[in-house]
Amino acid sequence: MGRYTQGSRFFQKIESPSSTKQFQVSVQDYGAGNDLLPQLRQAVVDATRNGVETREIDLAGHRAFVVTDASTGKPISIVTVVVTARRLVLGAAANVSGDEAIKLVKSVDCSKVAAAR
């Protein structure tokens, strides 16, 4: 999809001596003239072919994609929200289900992300 500028935050919750949940939320801006939606849809189709769970949903009025791989027994989930044609909010999670990752990404104020300069 090309070069981008990114800002991110990382969170971790220790649940037990042998289990942690990790979550990183990022904003990526690919610059003027980009339309990321077609490329993201194709990436989700490719992921589905590889046996992972995928969904396309509406999140706070924005198109979003949820991809979860639970093949190792511990889910890895990625939520990608298309805030504008060129700007994404990404939630990447380890040991977090797709539904839980969606709840975490919902706390992002997409209107502020869209307005950021």
A tleap script that builds the chain and sets N, CA, C and O, in Angstrom:
source leaprc.protein.ff14SB
mol = sequence {
  NMET GLY ARG TYR THR GLN GLY SER ARG PHE
  PHE GLN LYS ILE GLU SER PRO SER SER THR
  LYS GLN PHE GLN VAL SER VAL GLN ASP TYR
  GLY ALA GLY ASN ASP LEU LEU PRO GLN LEU
  ARG GLN ALA VAL VAL ASP ALA THR ARG ASN
  GLY VAL GLU THR ARG GLU ILE ASP LEU ALA
  GLY HIE ARG ALA PHE VAL VAL THR ASP ALA
  SER THR GLY LYS PRO ILE SER ILE VAL THR
  VAL VAL VAL THR ALA ARG ARG LEU VAL LEU
  GLY ALA ALA ALA ASN VAL SER GLY ASP GLU
  ALA ILE LYS LEU VAL LYS SER VAL ASP CYS
  SER LYS VAL ALA ALA ALA CARG
}
set mol.1.N position { 0.826 -1.194 0.000 }
set mol.1.CA position { 0.000 0.000 0.000 }
set mol.1.C position { 0.864 1.249 0.000 }
set mol.1.O position { 0.360 2.353 -0.208 }
set mol.2.N position { 2.148 1.089 0.229 }
set mol.2.CA position { 3.053 2.214 0.104 }
set mol.2.C position { 3.544 2.782 1.425 }
set mol.2.O position { 3.322 2.214 2.494 }
set mol.3.N position { 4.210 3.909 1.318 }
set mol.3.CA position { 4.771 4.591 2.489 }
set mol.3.C position { 3.673 5.232 3.311 }
set mol.3.O position { 2.642 5.644 2.779 }
set mol.4.N position { 3.902 5.313 4.617 }
set mol.4.CA position { 2.922 5.911 5.505 }
set mol.4.C position { 3.604 6.510 6.720 }
set mol.4.O position { 4.759 6.203 7.015 }
set mol.5.N position { 2.882 7.361 7.415 }
set mol.5.CA position { 3.300 7.914 8.695 }
set mol.5.C position { 2.449 7.246 9.759 }
set mol.5.O position { 1.240 7.090 9.585 }
set mol.6.N position { 3.076 6.850 10.864 }
set mol.6.CA position { 2.347 6.110 11.890 }
set mol.6.C position { 2.596 6.670 13.276 }
set mol.6.O position { 3.706 7.083 13.610 }
set mol.7.N position { 1.541 6.676 14.075 }
set mol.7.CA position { 1.621 6.952 15.505 }
set mol.7.C position { 0.926 5.802 16.207 }
set mol.7.O position { -0.108 5.332 15.733 }
set mol.8.N position { 1.469 5.331 17.333 }
set mol.8.CA position { 0.850 4.177 17.975 }
set mol.8.C position { 1.045 4.188 19.481 }
set mol.8.O position { 1.889 4.906 20.016 }
set mol.9.N position { 0.234 3.367 20.152 }
set mol.9.CA position { 0.318 3.137 21.602 }
set mol.9.C position { 0.228 1.641 21.830 }
set mol.9.O position { -0.471 0.934 21.104 }
set mol.10.N position { 0.942 1.159 22.846 }
set mol.10.CA position { 0.964 -0.257 23.171 }
set mol.10.C position { 0.452 -0.452 24.590 }
set mol.10.O position { 0.820 0.283 25.506 }
set mol.11.N position { -0.412 -1.464 24.757 }
set mol.11.CA position { -0.978 -1.778 26.067 }
set mol.11.C position { -0.787 -3.258 26.341 }
set mol.11.O position { -0.818 -4.080 25.425 }
set mol.12.N position { -0.587 -3.591 27.613 }
set mol.12.CA position { -0.442 -4.994 27.992 }
set mol.12.C position { -1.141 -5.230 29.321 }
set mol.12.O position { -1.036 -4.418 30.241 }
set mol.13.N position { -1.849 -6.338 29.415 }
set mol.13.CA position { -2.523 -6.722 30.647 }
set mol.13.C position { -2.011 -8.105 31.044 }
set mol.13.O position { -2.174 -9.076 30.306 }
set mol.14.N position { -1.394 -8.178 32.215 }
set mol.14.CA position { -0.907 -9.455 32.712 }
set mol.14.C position { -2.061 -10.127 33.442 }
set mol.14.O position { -2.561 -9.619 34.445 }
set mol.15.N position { -2.468 -11.266 32.926 }
set mol.15.CA position { -3.614 -11.973 33.489 }
set mol.15.C position { -3.192 -13.031 34.497 }
set mol.15.O position { -3.931 -13.317 35.439 }
set mol.16.N position { -2.018 -13.613 34.309 }
set mol.16.CA position { -1.486 -14.627 35.216 }
set mol.16.C position { 0.014 -14.727 34.942 }
set mol.16.O position { 0.513 -14.084 34.019 }
set mol.17.N position { 0.734 -15.519 35.726 }
set mol.17.CA position { 2.173 -15.660 35.470 }
set mol.17.C position { 2.508 -16.200 34.075 }
set mol.17.O position { 3.630 -16.029 33.600 }
set mol.18.N position { 1.541 -16.851 33.417 }
set mol.18.CA position { 1.823 -17.424 32.103 }
set mol.18.C position { 0.951 -16.869 30.978 }
set mol.18.O position { 0.957 -17.401 29.868 }
set mol.19.N position { 0.200 -15.799 31.261 }
set mol.19.CA position { -0.706 -15.275 30.237 }
set mol.19.C position { -0.783 -13.756 30.275 }
set mol.19.O position { -0.991 -13.151 31.326 }
set mol.20.N position { -0.611 -13.159 29.106 }
set mol.20.CA position { -0.793 -11.714 28.967 }
set mol.20.C position { -1.638 -11.448 27.729 }
set mol.20.O position { -1.651 -12.225 26.775 }
set mol.21.N position { -2.340 -10.327 27.781 }
set mol.21.CA position { -3.047 -9.831 26.602 }
set mol.21.C position { -2.302 -8.579 26.167 }
set mol.21.O position { -1.971 -7.719 26.983 }
set mol.22.N position { -2.046 -8.493 24.874 }
set mol.22.CA position { -1.333 -7.342 24.341 }
set mol.22.C position { -2.175 -6.701 23.255 }
set mol.22.O position { -2.846 -7.375 22.474 }
set mol.23.N position { -2.117 -5.362 23.233 }
set mol.23.CA position { -2.907 -4.625 22.252 }
set mol.23.C position { -2.132 -3.387 21.834 }
set mol.23.O position { -1.638 -2.632 22.672 }
set mol.24.N position { -2.035 -3.192 20.536 }
set mol.24.CA position { -1.410 -1.990 20.002 }
set mol.24.C position { -2.410 -1.304 19.097 }
set mol.24.O position { -2.995 -1.934 18.216 }
set mol.25.N position { -2.605 -0.017 19.313 }
set mol.25.CA position { -3.471 0.758 18.434 }
set mol.25.C position { -2.583 1.757 17.687 }
set mol.25.O position { -1.751 2.438 18.286 }
set mol.26.N position { -2.776 1.828 16.381 }
set mol.26.CA position { -1.959 2.680 15.523 }
set mol.26.C position { -2.847 3.479 14.596 }
set mol.26.O position { -3.947 3.055 14.239 }
set mol.27.N position { -2.356 4.635 14.214 }
set mol.27.CA position { -2.972 5.424 13.150 }
set mol.27.C position { -1.938 5.497 12.033 }
set mol.27.O position { -0.788 5.872 12.262 }
set mol.28.N position { -2.354 5.139 10.833 }
set mol.28.CA position { -1.465 5.213 9.682 }
set mol.28.C position { -2.066 6.146 8.650 }
set mol.28.O position { -3.255 6.061 8.341 }
set mol.29.N position { -1.236 7.043 8.113 }
set mol.29.CA position { -1.653 7.973 7.068 }
set mol.29.C position { -0.783 7.727 5.847 }
set mol.29.O position { 0.441 7.844 5.916 }
set mol.30.N position { -1.414 7.387 4.729 }
set mol.30.CA position { -0.711 7.043 3.505 }
set mol.30.C position { -0.560 8.213 2.548 }
set mol.30.O position { -0.029 8.043 1.450 }
set mol.31.N position { -1.017 9.398 2.939 }
set mol.31.CA position { -0.834 10.575 2.114 }
set mol.31.C position { -1.917 10.765 1.074 }
set mol.31.O position { -2.728 9.878 0.811 }
set mol.32.N position { -1.902 11.960 0.489 }
set mol.32.CA position { -2.921 12.346 -0.490 }
set mol.32.C position { -2.894 11.421 -1.704 }
set mol.32.O position { -1.845 10.911 -2.099 }
set mol.33.N position { -4.069 11.222 -2.278 }
set mol.33.CA position { -4.185 10.456 -3.512 }
set mol.33.C position { -4.293 8.952 -3.332 }
set mol.33.O position { -4.272 8.219 -4.321 }
set mol.34.N position { -4.405 8.474 -2.110 }
set mol.34.CA position { -4.523 7.038 -1.871 }
set mol.34.C position { -5.958 6.666 -1.533 }
set mol.34.O position { -6.662 7.408 -0.850 }
set mol.35.N position { -6.378 5.508 -2.020 }
set mol.35.CA position { -7.669 4.932 -1.658 }
set mol.35.C position { -7.381 3.506 -1.210 }
set mol.35.O position { -7.167 2.622 -2.038 }
set mol.36.N position { -7.376 3.285 0.089 }
set mol.36.CA position { -6.934 2.026 0.668 }
set mol.36.C position { -7.996 0.929 0.682 }
set mol.36.O position { -7.662 -0.250 0.800 }
set mol.37.N position { -9.262 1.299 0.565 }
set mol.37.CA position { -10.344 0.331 0.716 }
set mol.37.C position { -10.235 -0.865 -0.239 }
set mol.37.O position { -10.364 -1.999 0.223 }
set mol.38.N position { -10.004 -0.672 -1.544 }
set mol.38.CA position { -9.911 -1.842 -2.436 }
set mol.38.C position { -8.764 -2.791 -2.050 }
set mol.38.O position { -8.917 -4.011 -2.116 }
set mol.39.N position { -7.633 -2.232 -1.654 }
set mol.39.CA position { -6.494 -3.063 -1.275 }
set mol.39.C position { -6.777 -3.832 0.015 }
set mol.39.O position { -6.376 -4.987 0.155 }
set mol.40.N position { -7.460 -3.197 0.942 }
set mol.40.CA position { -7.810 -3.873 2.192 }
set mol.40.C position { -8.801 -5.005 1.953 }
set mol.40.O position { -8.674 -6.086 2.527 }
set mol.41.N position { -9.782 -4.747 1.107 }
set mol.41.CA position { -10.746 -5.810 0.787 }
set mol.41.C position { -10.031 -7.015 0.169 }
set mol.41.O position { -10.350 -8.157 0.499 }
set mol.42.N position { -9.082 -6.772 -0.708 }
set mol.42.CA position { -8.330 -7.867 -1.322 }
set mol.42.C position { -7.493 -8.598 -0.279 }
set mol.42.O position { -7.402 -9.825 -0.319 }
set mol.43.N position { -6.887 -7.880 0.641 }
set mol.43.CA position { -6.094 -8.512 1.702 }
set mol.43.C position { -6.964 -9.411 2.574 }
set mol.43.O position { -6.522 -10.479 2.998 }
set mol.44.N position { -8.192 -8.990 2.843 }
set mol.44.CA position { -9.111 -9.803 3.648 }
set mol.44.C position { -9.511 -11.064 2.876 }
set mol.44.O position { -9.592 -12.143 3.463 }
set mol.45.N position { -9.759 -10.941 1.580 }
set mol.45.CA position { -10.060 -12.118 0.753 }
set mol.45.C position { -8.890 -13.097 0.796 }
set mol.45.O position { -9.090 -14.303 0.936 }
set mol.46.N position { -7.671 -12.578 0.676 }
set mol.46.CA position { -6.479 -13.432 0.727 }
set mol.46.C position { -6.359 -14.120 2.086 }
set mol.46.O position { -6.007 -15.297 2.156 }
set mol.47.N position { -6.649 -13.398 3.160 }
set mol.47.CA position { -6.578 -13.972 4.506 }
set mol.47.C position { -7.596 -15.089 4.674 }
set mol.47.O position { -7.305 -16.115 5.289 }
set mol.48.N position { -8.794 -14.889 4.126 }
set mol.48.CA position { -9.834 -15.915 4.213 }
set mol.48.C position { -9.379 -17.207 3.537 }
set mol.48.O position { -9.658 -18.303 4.023 }
set mol.49.N position { -8.687 -17.071 2.431 }
set mol.49.CA position { -8.175 -18.249 1.709 }
set mol.49.C position { -7.169 -19.033 2.550 }
set mol.49.O position { -6.969 -20.229 2.337 }
set mol.50.N position { -6.542 -18.352 3.503 }
set mol.50.CA position { -5.543 -19.002 4.353 }
set mol.50.C position { -6.145 -19.542 5.645 }
set mol.50.O position { -5.412 -19.957 6.543 }
set mol.51.N position { -7.473 -19.542 5.748 }
set mol.51.CA position { -8.139 -20.204 6.857 }
set mol.51.C position { -8.356 -19.390 8.110 }
set mol.51.O position { -8.691 -19.953 9.152 }
set mol.52.N position { -8.180 -18.093 8.047 }
set mol.52.CA position { -8.446 -17.280 9.235 }
set mol.52.C position { -9.867 -16.727 9.172 }
set mol.52.O position { -10.465 -16.629 8.100 }
set mol.53.N position { -10.391 -16.371 10.337 }
set mol.53.CA position { -11.736 -15.803 10.412 }
set mol.53.C position { -11.680 -14.334 10.011 }
set mol.53.O position { -10.845 -13.587 10.521 }
set mol.54.N position { -12.557 -13.911 9.107 }
set mol.54.CA position { -12.592 -12.517 8.669 }
set mol.54.C position { -14.021 -12.003 8.688 }
set mol.54.O position { -14.977 -12.754 8.498 }
set mol.55.N position { -14.139 -10.701 8.924 }
set mol.55.CA position { -15.443 -10.024 8.878 }
set mol.55.C position { -15.237 -8.608 8.376 }
set mol.55.O position { -14.195 -7.999 8.614 }
set mol.56.N position { -16.234 -8.092 7.684 }
set mol.56.CA position { -16.281 -6.684 7.311 }
set mol.56.C position { -17.475 -6.105 8.051 }
set mol.56.O position { -18.594 -6.601 7.915 }
set mol.57.N position { -17.240 -5.044 8.842 }
set mol.57.CA position { -18.286 -4.479 9.690 }
set mol.57.C position { -18.301 -2.961 9.565 }
set mol.57.O position { -17.391 -2.361 8.994 }
set mol.58.N position { -19.350 -2.354 10.110 }
set mol.58.CA position { -19.427 -0.906 10.258 }
set mol.58.C position { -19.030 -0.592 11.697 }
set mol.58.O position { -19.595 -1.153 12.635 }
set mol.59.N position { -18.069 0.296 11.870 }
set mol.59.CA position { -17.601 0.676 13.199 }
set mol.59.C position { -17.627 2.194 13.297 }
set mol.59.O position { -16.807 2.882 12.690 }
set mol.60.N position { -18.572 2.701 14.064 }
set mol.60.CA position { -18.721 4.146 14.256 }
set mol.60.C position { -18.874 4.880 12.925 }
set mol.60.O position { -18.346 5.978 12.748 }
set mol.61.N position { -19.602 4.264 11.993 }
set mol.61.CA position { -19.842 4.899 10.701 }
set mol.61.C position { -18.718 4.737 9.696 }
set mol.61.O position { -18.733 5.370 8.640 }
set mol.62.N position { -17.747 3.899 10.011 }
set mol.62.CA position { -16.608 3.670 9.115 }
set mol.62.C position { -16.531 2.186 8.772 }
set mol.62.O position { -16.903 1.329 9.574 }
set mol.63.N position { -16.048 1.901 7.582 }
set mol.63.CA position { -15.844 0.512 7.164 }
set mol.63.C position { -14.678 -0.052 7.959 }
set mol.63.O position { -13.648 0.607 8.101 }
set mol.64.N position { -14.832 -1.274 8.481 }
set mol.64.CA position { -13.777 -1.906 9.272 }
set mol.64.C position { -13.672 -3.377 8.901 }
set mol.64.O position { -14.647 -4.000 8.480 }
set mol.65.N position { -12.480 -3.917 9.063 }
set mol.65.CA position { -12.198 -5.316 8.778 }
set mol.65.C position { -11.610 -5.948 10.032 }
set mol.65.O position { -10.750 -5.365 10.692 }
set mol.66.N position { -12.085 -7.146 10.348 }
set mol.66.CA position { -11.605 -7.877 11.514 }
set mol.66.C position { -11.059 -9.209 11.021 }
set mol.66.O position { -11.756 -9.961 10.339 }
set mol.67.N position { -9.817 -9.493 11.366 }
set mol.67.CA position { -9.176 -10.737 10.977 }
set mol.67.C position { -8.646 -11.388 12.256 }
set mol.67.O position { -7.910 -10.762 13.019 }
set mol.68.N position { -9.026 -12.651 12.484 }
set mol.68.CA position { -8.585 -13.367 13.673 }
set mol.68.C position { -8.037 -14.732 13.282 }
set mol.68.O position { -8.692 -15.507 12.586 }
set mol.69.N position { -6.826 -15.007 13.743 }
set mol.69.CA position { -6.200 -16.307 13.539 }
set mol.69.C position { -6.103 -16.990 14.899 }
set mol.69.O position { -5.374 -16.534 15.779 }
set mol.70.N position { -6.834 -18.074 15.064 }
set mol.70.CA position { -6.820 -18.814 16.324 }
set mol.70.C position { -6.196 -20.199 16.137 }
set mol.70.O position { -6.412 -21.089 16.959 }
set mol.71.N position { -5.432 -20.383 15.075 }
set mol.71.CA position { -4.886 -21.697 14.756 }
set mol.71.C position { -3.879 -22.198 15.782 }
set mol.71.O position { -3.663 -23.406 15.888 }
set mol.72.N position { -3.258 -21.298 16.540 }
set mol.72.CA position { -2.274 -21.714 17.544 }
set mol.72.C position { -2.909 -21.924 18.912 }
set mol.72.O position { -2.219 -22.293 19.863 }
set mol.73.N position { -4.213 -21.694 19.023 }
set mol.73.CA position { -4.892 -21.821 20.310 }
set mol.73.C position { -5.014 -20.503 21.049 }
set mol.73.O position { -5.885 -20.349 21.905 }
set mol.74.N position { -4.153 -19.554 20.731 }
set mol.74.CA position { -4.217 -18.209 21.313 }
set mol.74.C position { -4.512 -17.249 20.173 }
set mol.74.O position { -3.708 -17.117 19.251 }
set mol.75.N position { -5.666 -16.571 20.225 }
set mol.75.CA position { -6.054 -15.744 19.077 }
set mol.75.C position { -5.151 -14.531 18.866 }
set mol.75.O position { -4.675 -13.903 19.812 }
set mol.76.N position { -4.940 -14.236 17.608 }
set mol.76.CA position { -4.283 -13.002 17.181 }
set mol.76.C position { -5.296 -12.289 16.303 }
set mol.76.O position { -5.753 -12.833 15.298 }
set mol.77.N position { -5.643 -11.071 16.687 }
set mol.77.CA position { -6.693 -10.333 15.981 }
set mol.77.C position { -6.166 -9.001 15.479 }
set mol.77.O position { -5.356 -8.345 16.135 }
set mol.78.N position { -6.638 -8.618 14.310 }
set mol.78.CA position { -6.320 -7.304 13.744 }
set mol.78.C position { -7.636 -6.665 13.314 }
set mol.78.O position { -8.428 -7.265 12.587 }
set mol.79.N position { -7.852 -5.441 13.778 }
set mol.79.CA position { -9.011 -4.655 13.372 }
set mol.79.C position { -8.480 -3.457 12.598 }
set mol.79.O position { -7.650 -2.704 13.108 }
set mol.80.N position { -8.951 -3.279 11.380 }
set mol.80.CA position { -8.526 -2.163 10.543 }
set mol.80.C position { -9.750 -1.315 10.231 }
set mol.80.O position { -10.717 -1.805 9.648 }
set mol.81.N position { -9.710 -0.042 10.620 }
set mol.81.CA position { -10.822 0.884 10.383 }
set mol.81.C position { -10.375 1.897 9.335 }
set mol.81.O position { -9.346 2.552 9.498 }
set mol.82.N position { -11.143 2.024 8.271 }
set mol.82.CA position { -10.848 3.007 7.231 }
set mol.82.C position { -11.523 4.312 7.651 }
set mol.82.O position { -12.728 4.491 7.472 }
set mol.83.N position { -10.719 5.221 8.213 }
set mol.83.CA position { -11.251 6.487 8.718 }
set mol.83.C position { -11.470 7.463 7.577 }
set mol.83.O position { -12.511 8.117 7.507 }
set mol.84.N position { -10.510 7.564 6.696 }
set mol.84.CA position { -10.637 8.316 5.442 }
set mol.84.C position { -10.012 7.444 4.361 }
set mol.84.O position { -9.444 6.397 4.670 }
set mol.85.N position { -10.103 7.852 3.112 }
set mol.85.CA position { -9.550 7.051 2.014 }
set mol.85.C position { -8.064 6.763 2.214 }
set mol.85.O position { -7.558 5.755 1.721 }
set mol.86.N position { -7.366 7.634 2.927 }
set mol.86.CA position { -5.917 7.481 3.095 }
set mol.86.C position { -5.473 7.208 4.525 }
set mol.86.O position { -4.287 6.966 4.749 }
set mol.87.N position { -6.382 7.236 5.505 }
set mol.87.CA position { -6.004 7.117 6.915 }
set mol.87.C position { -6.720 5.944 7.585 }
set mol.87.O position { -7.934 5.781 7.463 }
set mol.88.N position { -5.927 5.126 8.302 }
set mol.88.CA position { -6.440 3.937 8.971 }
set mol.88.C position { -6.208 3.999 10.469 }
set mol.88.O position { -5.253 4.618 10.938 }
set mol.89.N position { -7.087 3.357 11.210 }
set mol.89.CA position { -6.840 3.022 12.609 }
set mol.89.C position { -6.701 1.512 12.649 }
set mol.89.O position { -7.566 0.782 12.164 }
set mol.90.N position { -5.603 1.052 13.233 }
set mol.90.CA position { -5.341 -0.380 13.325 }
set mol.90.C position { -5.288 -0.799 14.789 }
set mol.90.O position { -4.670 -0.124 15.613 }
set mol.91.N position { -5.924 -1.889 15.102 }
set mol.91.CA position { -5.798 -2.503 16.416 }
set mol.91.C position { -5.228 -3.888 16.215 }
set mol.91.O position { -5.858 -4.722 15.564 }
set mol.92.N position { -4.049 -4.156 16.758 }
set mol.92.CA position { -3.411 -5.461 16.641 }
set mol.92.C position { -3.323 -6.062 18.032 }
set mol.92.O position { -2.812 -5.430 18.956 }
set mol.93.N position { -3.821 -7.282 18.182 }
set mol.93.CA position { -3.949 -7.860 19.515 }
set mol.93.C position { -3.448 -9.294 19.561 }
set mol.93.O position { -3.648 -10.071 18.627 }
set mol.94.N position { -2.797 -9.629 20.663 }
set mol.94.CA position { -2.372 -11.000 20.924 }
set mol.94.C position { -3.127 -11.520 22.139 }
set mol.94.O position { -3.240 -10.826 23.150 }
set mol.95.N position { -3.639 -12.730 22.040 }
set mol.95.CA position { -4.452 -13.350 23.095 }
set mol.95.C position { -5.756 -12.606 23.316 }
set mol.95.O position { -6.284 -12.573 24.427 }
set mol.96.N position { -6.271 -12.011 22.250 }
set mol.96.CA position { -7.503 -11.227 22.308 }
set mol.96.C position { -8.390 -11.674 21.145 }
set mol.96.O position { -7.943 -11.743 20.000 }
set mol.97.N position { -9.638 -11.971 21.451 }
set mol.97.CA position { -10.581 -12.387 20.401 }
set mol.97.C position { -10.922 -11.198 19.505 }
set mol.97.O position { -10.663 -10.048 19.858 }
set mol.98.N position { -11.501 -11.486 18.352 }
set mol.98.CA position { -11.919 -10.425 17.436 }
set mol.98.C position { -12.934 -9.497 18.073 }
set mol.98.O position { -12.843 -8.280 17.911 }
set mol.99.N position { -13.911 -10.054 18.803 }
set mol.99.CA position { -14.934 -9.219 19.440 }
set mol.99.C position { -14.336 -8.299 20.502 }
set mol.99.O position { -14.729 -7.138 20.620 }
set mol.100.N position { -13.386 -8.823 21.273 }
set mol.100.CA position { -12.735 -8.000 22.296 }
set mol.100.C position { -11.879 -6.902 21.653 }
set mol.100.O position { -11.832 -5.778 22.152 }
set mol.101.N position { -11.209 -7.227 20.554 }
set mol.101.CA position { -10.399 -6.228 19.842 }
set mol.101.C position { -11.285 -5.123 19.279 }
set mol.101.O position { -10.900 -3.953 19.292 }
set mol.102.N position { -12.467 -5.482 18.786 }
set mol.102.CA position { -13.410 -4.469 18.290 }
set mol.102.C position { -13.783 -3.508 19.410 }
set mol.102.O position { -13.803 -2.294 19.204 }
set mol.103.N position { -14.079 -4.038 20.591 }
set mol.103.CA position { -14.437 -3.184 21.731 }
set mol.103.C position { -13.314 -2.209 22.063 }
set mol.103.O position { -13.573 -1.050 22.389 }
set mol.104.N position { -12.076 -2.670 21.982 }
set mol.104.CA position { -10.939 -1.789 22.281 }
set mol.104.C position { -10.797 -0.693 21.223 }
set mol.104.O position { -10.533 0.462 21.559 }
set mol.105.N position { -10.970 -1.048 19.952 }
set mol.105.CA position { -10.835 -0.062 18.879 }
set mol.105.C position { -11.978 0.950 18.923 }
set mol.105.O position { -11.797 2.099 18.518 }
set mol.106.N position { -13.144 0.542 19.405 }
set mol.106.CA position { -14.281 1.465 19.495 }
set mol.106.C position { -13.985 2.668 20.381 }
set mol.106.O position { -14.644 3.700 20.257 }
set mol.107.N position { -13.006 2.551 21.271 }
set mol.107.CA position { -12.699 3.685 22.156 }
set mol.107.C position { -11.906 4.788 21.435 }
set mol.107.O position { -11.717 5.870 21.991 }
set mol.108.N position { -11.448 4.526 20.219 }
set mol.108.CA position { -10.725 5.536 19.437 }
set mol.108.C position { -11.726 6.533 18.861 }
set mol.108.O position { -12.743 6.131 18.295 }
set mol.109.N position { -11.450 7.816 18.998 }
set mol.109.CA position { -12.298 8.865 18.441 }
set mol.109.C position { -11.906 9.072 16.979 }
set mol.109.O position { -10.971 9.811 16.672 }
set mol.110.N position { -12.632 8.412 16.091 }
set mol.110.CA position { -12.292 8.463 14.659 }
set mol.110.C position { -12.439 9.860 14.065 }
set mol.110.O position { -11.742 10.194 13.107 }
set mol.111.N position { -13.334 10.683 14.615 }
set mol.111.CA position { -13.457 12.050 14.096 }
set mol.111.C position { -12.188 12.853 14.392 }
set mol.111.O position { -11.776 13.670 13.568 }
set mol.112.N position { -11.570 12.638 15.540 }
set mol.112.CA position { -10.310 13.320 15.849 }
set mol.112.C position { -9.183 12.786 14.961 }
set mol.112.O position { -8.319 13.543 14.520 }
set mol.113.N position { -9.201 11.489 14.708 }
set mol.113.CA position { -8.187 10.902 13.821 }
set mol.113.C position { -8.326 11.484 12.418 }
set mol.113.O position { -7.324 11.818 11.785 }
set mol.114.N position { -9.544 11.607 11.930 }
set mol.114.CA position { -9.766 12.148 10.593 }
set mol.114.C position { -9.345 13.608 10.494 }
set mol.114.O position { -8.848 14.047 9.457 }
set mol.115.N position { -9.543 14.356 11.570 }
set mol.115.CA position { -9.235 15.797 11.562 }
set mol.115.C position { -7.766 16.115 11.834 }
set mol.115.O position { -7.337 17.245 11.602 }
set mol.116.N position { -6.995 15.160 12.316 }
set mol.116.CA position { -5.599 15.420 12.678 }
set mol.116.C position { -4.797 15.860 11.455 }
set mol.116.O position { -5.000 15.364 10.346 }
set mol.117.N position { -3.895 16.790 11.681 }
set mol.117.CA position { -3.015 17.278 10.610 }
set mol.117.C position { -1.588 17.003 10.923 }
set mol.117.O position { -0.706 17.344 10.135 }
savepdb mol mol.pdb
quit
